[in-house]
Amino acid sequence: MEGRLCVANYYLVDGVMRIHHTEVPAELEGRGIAGRMVQQALDYAEAHGLKVEPWCSYVRSYMRRNPATQRLLPEGFQLGR
């Protein structure tokens, strides 16, 4: 499966990383790739003093499942249910 592209797209706006899309090819799903990719993006944001707005449903779900990541949310941002 080498050469397959996995992505986490984001915009940087005023110190906020707005992650709006993640994608892993279907043949690679279920291997934890998306979770590792999102955690790397969150680690990058934290290392660079950025807040994170998860506009992507997968990232919102990831952050709900991993409460420690919620410290990166801008004040007042709600993850929803």
Secondary structure, 3 states (H helix, E strand, C coil): CCCCCCEEEEEEECCEEEEEEEECCHHHCCCCHHHHHHHHHHHHHHHCCCEEEECCHHHHHHHHHCHHHHHHCCCCCCCCC
